[in-house]
Amino acid sequence: MSGQTNHEMSTIDNDRFWTPTGWRAADASAGEGWVVPGIANLHSHAFQRAMAGMAERQTNPEDSFWTWRETMYRFAACFNPETLHAVAAQLYVEMLEAGYTTVCEFHYLHHSPQGKPYDDPAAMSRALIQAARDTGIRLTLLPVLYMSGGFDGRALSDRQRRFGHDVDGFLRLLELLCEDAGERLHIGCAFHSLRAVPADTMRAVVAALPGGMPVHIHIAEQIGEVQDCMALRNARPVEWLLENVDVDSRWTLVHATHLTPEETQGIAQSGATVAICPTTEANLGDGLFPLREYLDAGGAWGIGSDSQISVSPVEELRWLEYGQRLATRHRNIAVSESSPSVGETLLRGVIASSAHATGFSGTSDVVVLDGNAAQLAGASRDDIVDRWIFSGNRNLVSEVHVAGQRVVSDGQHHDRDAIAARYRATMRTLLA
Amino acid sequence: MSGQTNHEMSTIDNDRFWTPTGWRAADASAGEGWVVPGIANLHSHAFQRAMAGMAERQTNPEDSFWTWRETMYRFAACFNPETLHAVAAQLYVEMLEAGYTTVCEFHYLHHSPQGKPYDDPAAMSRALIQAARDTGIRLTLLPVLYMSGGFDGRALSDRQRRFGHDVDGFLRLLELLCEDAGERLHIGCAFHSLRAVPADTMRAVVAALPGGMPVHIHIAEQIGEVQDCMALRNARPVEWLLENVDVDSRWTLVHATHLTPEETQGIAQSGATVAICPTTEANLGDGLFPLREYLDAGGAWGIGSDSQISVSPVEELRWLEYGQRLATRHRNIAVSESSPSVGETLLRGVIASSAHATGFSGTSDVVVLDGNAAQLAGASRDDIVDRWIFSGNRNLVSEVHVAGQRVVSDGQHHDRDAIAARYRATMRTLLA
């Protein structure tokens, strides 16, 4: 009898692994920690890590997304494969230590600054792949097709030239990269935006992609983009996409900030995922995604660190909810009858979209939260996720396991010092 | 000649201390770090640290500030001097490690849960004082006068009873506490809100205070409060205060979220400080302070961690700016011709208000940022403050010095483990 009681208690005590369907027994290595699934970062421009905090200075009395983009273009012109590798490795260490186990790289820095392909046309892609390998993070590499500088089909500007491909060159790049796909590397396809890819081309490329390949696109981030699309295509961006392309669960729409109620419903019904980037969308003054309406419509969504001014699923999720609270002057927006906890509702959303958006399904990647952290003291299972996301600023991540390998222990990536040293040296070069 | 060059370079290299008027030579102990002044936290309710992350669960389909307050009242009923001391000490360690060197405690948990004064009527105040002494943070203790439960003068509810004083009892408490004031302890006075203190009483208490004593008040946080004030006093809260009380630079108005342009101007002209609490105001769905208009009017302001769902000047300052960007869809709002960097403009604001709001003037408290941090790699002096506030989530604070004593080294408070162990034990008791 006492044996049975002990056995039951031990089982209960071991239920330290949160999953979207309930608490499960965790691997013994979790110890006193609490375990959550690894988080997918659905939208990243690795090179922008190097300019984080360097565009918070007035350049124009009307500073906006568009003046920020000028700063970003100047920065983008500085990178070569070696410096991109160093910056991405530092970024991926920061992501892993924050609890991201997969990153989707929306990668458009393809060629030399003058727009000439490198001898290996995949050289910049390989820099990102190498950075992911160095650090152990899963990578969904999304080479970006970028063909024109506006809805009117104008040519790329000098600063955009290193982003550009014709369709054949782009498909060859995809094919080349697919040869390297493996347990931790998945290849997808990205269109920079509606304005950067002609409508017919977009449809032709989608038709040529291997079945099931993820497709990502920037869309409806800025009001100016909505206005240009209305003027040239007589439809709003999301409206146009849903009417003219076969959008399904392979698709991830990045930002989708400016939506009509019909567009919100339409995305949800299409099965596509929205990659919301709350810290970047706030930093750039984009606006707020209509989260409550989208959840009510049953839409799929995840988060992205995008411009890297924050590298933390906690800050993304917290401020996704807080933005809604500020706009509505109510609390506890991301909840439902079946999920009254905001933190659990948000974490369920992120986990549910992960396989479609990244291409990695059924991973056993986990993040262990420090069971000794003051923020979790005395917590019941009902509180753990809320306290992780809504209780202070210390990083609670103590261990991260990707593809069965422990890459973070005691909160620190196993190679953080060497990678940071190379990053510092690279930054001195970039900023010299 | 080479000697002179070396001397000049050495002087330049040592200018690692940011001040509102420019870079200065830092103490040699800064080493490779970058030094900024210690930050004052203008608004804290220490006991709420223990409930951070535990009110993010739907209790009502119309969750708002007011349903949150019910949760908070239930929590407030649990504390005694011993548990308050343990929670406050943990909180103050977190504040110091985040770069706060002074905290203003807006303290209303005066009596036993039944409303009976403790044998020592200052017992709860002394718990806070002891926590500050244990940790080394400067404390501006603001005992709160709380007399009625609404603008109509209704009695305190059962849950509010432990907050209450009559005027004589309150002034005796102030007098008692002033005996302990010293280098790191300053005593101020707080009125909970306009609804909690009758108008005549407020004027009488202000008249009885020692000259120069800081006075803090919660005001215009919620629309419901503005409506009640309009109904009962025929004026908006800030409008009423400015017309009926001699508001000057001794005053700190906490929140002041809902303002007309005239009220915004009026506060700025009065010389009062606004304590903005961006993370709490977002968590509670309060709304956004009109920062741009207030800066244009030359108003004084600082930040507070308030409900402790975040303990970080970086997150407060970052989201103070981001809220404005989301509302205006522009970037770089907190800037001026003389201060084009957002981070420096924000840091100047926080430093400039500190002495009036806290009562501590001319301190030499400093925070050292880790010069080896990846986030600061390759930075020039122009970038340091922006990068600290707008570049990622790792805490860059490596050392904190208060009143000449180093209380944080290598990012860790000297007594963090023992204080955290006592906090964990206390939390298990509070939540049992």
Boltz contact constraints between the chains, C-beta under 6 A:
constraints:
  - contact:
      token1: [A, 52]
      token2: [B, 391]
      max_distance: 6.0
  - contact:
      token1: [A, 53]
      token2: [B, 386]
      max_distance: 6.0
  - contact:
      token1: [A, 53]
      token2: [B, 387]
      max_distance: 6.0
  - contact:
      token1: [A, 53]
      token2: [B, 390]
      max_distance: 6.0
  - contact:
      token1: [A, 53]
      token2: [B, 391]
      max_distance: 6.0
  - contact:
      token1: [A, 54]
      token2: [B, 383]
      max_distance: 6.0
  - contact:
      token1: [A, 56]
      token2: [B, 342]
      max_distance: 6.0
  - contact:
      token1: [A, 56]
      token2: [B, 343]
      max_distance: 6.0
  - contact:
      token1: [A, 56]
      token2: [B, 386]
      max_distance: 6.0
  - contact:
      token1: [A, 56]
      token2: [B, 390]
      max_distance: 6.0
  - contact:
      token1: [A, 57]
      token2: [B, 340]
      max_distance: 6.0
  - contact:
      token1: [A, 57]
      token2: [B, 341]
      max_distance: 6.0
  - contact:
      token1: [A, 58]
      token2: [B, 332]
      max_distance: 6.0
  - contact:
      token1: [A, 58]
      token2: [B, 335]
      max_distance: 6.0
  - contact:
      token1: [A, 58]
      token2: [B, 340]
      max_distance: 6.0
  - contact:
      token1: [A, 63]
      token2: [B, 331]
      max_distance: 6.0
  - contact:
      token1: [A, 63]
      token2: [B, 332]
      max_distance: 6.0
  - contact:
      token1: [A, 64]
      token2: [B, 330]
      max_distance: 6.0
  - contact:
      token1: [A, 64]
      token2: [B, 331]
      max_distance: 6.0
  - contact:
      token1: [A, 68]
      token2: [B, 331]
      max_distance: 6.0
  - contact:
      token1: [A, 90]
      token2: [B, 374]
      max_distance: 6.0
  - contact:
      token1: [A, 282]
      token2: [B, 322]
      max_distance: 6.0
  - contact:
      token1: [A, 282]
      token2: [B, 326]
      max_distance: 6.0
  - contact:
      token1: [A, 285]
      token2: [B, 325]
      max_distance: 6.0
  - contact:
      token1: [A, 285]
      token2: [B, 329]
      max_distance: 6.0
  - contact:
      token1: [A, 285]
      token2: [B, 330]
      max_distance: 6.0
  - contact:
      token1: [A, 285]
      token2: [B, 331]
      max_distance: 6.0
  - contact:
      token1: [A, 309]
      token2: [B, 390]
      max_distance: 6.0
  - contact:
      token1: [A, 310]
      token2: [B, 393]
      max_distance: 6.0
  - contact:
      token1: [A, 311]
      token2: [B, 392]
      max_distance: 6.0
  - contact:
      token1: [A, 312]
      token2: [B, 393]
      max_distance: 6.0
  - contact:
      token1: [A, 315]
      token2: [B, 393]
      max_distance: 6.0
  - contact:
      token1: [A, 322]
      token2: [B, 282]
      max_distance: 6.0
  - contact:
      token1: [A, 325]
      token2: [B, 285]
      max_distance: 6.0
  - contact:
      token1: [A, 326]
      token2: [B, 282]
      max_distance: 6.0
  - contact:
      token1: [A, 329]
      token2: [B, 285]
      max_distance: 6.0
  - contact:
      token1: [A, 330]
      token2: [B, 64]
      max_distance: 6.0
  - contact:
      token1: [A, 330]
      token2: [B, 285]
      max_distance: 6.0
  - contact:
      token1: [A, 331]
      token2: [B, 63]
      max_distance: 6.0
  - contact:
      token1: [A, 331]
      token2: [B, 64]
      max_distance: 6.0
  - contact:
      token1: [A, 331]
      token2: [B, 68]
      max_distance: 6.0
  - contact:
      token1: [A, 331]
      token2: [B, 285]
      max_distance: 6.0
  - contact:
      token1: [A, 332]
      token2: [B, 58]
      max_distance: 6.0
  - contact:
      token1: [A, 332]
      token2: [B, 63]
      max_distance: 6.0
  - contact:
      token1: [A, 335]
      token2: [B, 58]
      max_distance: 6.0
  - contact:
      token1: [A, 340]
      token2: [B, 57]
      max_distance: 6.0
  - contact:
      token1: [A, 340]
      token2: [B, 58]
      max_distance: 6.0
  - contact:
      token1: [A, 341]
      token2: [B, 57]
      max_distance: 6.0
  - contact:
      token1: [A, 342]
      token2: [B, 56]
      max_distance: 6.0
  - contact:
      token1: [A, 343]
      token2: [B, 56]
      max_distance: 6.0
  - contact:
      token1: [A, 374]
      token2: [B, 90]
      max_distance: 6.0
  - contact:
      token1: [A, 374]
      token2: [B, 420]
      max_distance: 6.0
  - contact:
      token1: [A, 374]
      token2: [B, 423]
      max_distance: 6.0
  - contact:
      token1: [A, 377]
      token2: [B, 424]
      max_distance: 6.0
  - contact:
      token1: [A, 377]
      token2: [B, 427]
      max_distance: 6.0
  - contact:
      token1: [A, 378]
      token2: [B, 427]
      max_distance: 6.0
  - contact:
      token1: [A, 378]
      token2: [B, 428]
      max_distance: 6.0
  - contact:
      token1: [A, 378]
      token2: [B, 431]
      max_distance: 6.0
  - contact:
      token1: [A, 383]
      token2: [B, 54]
      max_distance: 6.0
  - contact:
      token1: [A, 386]
      token2: [B, 53]
      max_distance: 6.0
  - contact:
      token1: [A, 386]
      token2: [B, 56]
      max_distance: 6.0
  - contact:
      token1: [A, 387]
      token2: [B, 53]
      max_distance: 6.0
  - contact:
      token1: [A, 390]
      token2: [B, 53]
      max_distance: 6.0
  - contact:
      token1: [A, 390]
      token2: [B, 56]
      max_distance: 6.0
  - contact:
      token1: [A, 390]
      token2: [B, 309]
      max_distance: 6.0
  - contact:
      token1: [A, 391]
      token2: [B, 52]
      max_distance: 6.0
  - contact:
      token1: [A, 391]
      token2: [B, 53]
      max_distance: 6.0
  - contact:
      token1: [A, 392]
      token2: [B, 311]
      max_distance: 6.0
  - contact:
      token1: [A, 393]
      token2: [B, 310]
      max_distance: 6.0
  - contact:
      token1: [A, 393]
      token2: [B, 312]
      max_distance: 6.0
  - contact:
      token1: [A, 393]
      token2: [B, 315]
      max_distance: 6.0
  - contact:
      token1: [A, 420]
      token2: [B, 374]
      max_distance: 6.0
  - contact:
      token1: [A, 423]
      token2: [B, 374]
      max_distance: 6.0
  - contact:
      token1: [A, 424]
      token2: [B, 377]
      max_distance: 6.0
  - contact:
      token1: [A, 427]
      token2: [B, 377]
      max_distance: 6.0
  - contact:
      token1: [A, 427]
      token2: [B, 378]
      max_distance: 6.0
  - contact:
      token1: [A, 428]
      token2: [B, 378]
      max_distance: 6.0
  - contact:
      token1: [A, 431]
      token2: [B, 378]
      max_distance: 6.0
